[in-house]
Amino acid sequence: MGAKDDPAFQKAYWSVFEKTFGDQNATMVKSMLLSKVKRAETGDTEIDRVCQGLRMTMGWLAEAIERAALDESGYGSVPKDPKDPPKNKVLLP
């Protein structure tokens, strides 16, 4: 979709990430994931590494954060699995 290098997507991604985990927890979760994943399959950026770490540990949440960031940054809705939580709603277990 071309979103990866778009500053609007990057800003939206971190915004959704922080909303999902909370201000204090987001920093800790991000640090934990970055220390675990030194190089992602898709590249070396922090978003690449955090996305891969999330997918490795909680794939459903990684997809929800990415979909919400794409929506917030103007890339529109991405088709999703009908079993996924409602758009822009992150449901924690």
Order of alpha helices (4+ residues) and beta strands (2+ residues): alpha-alpha-alpha
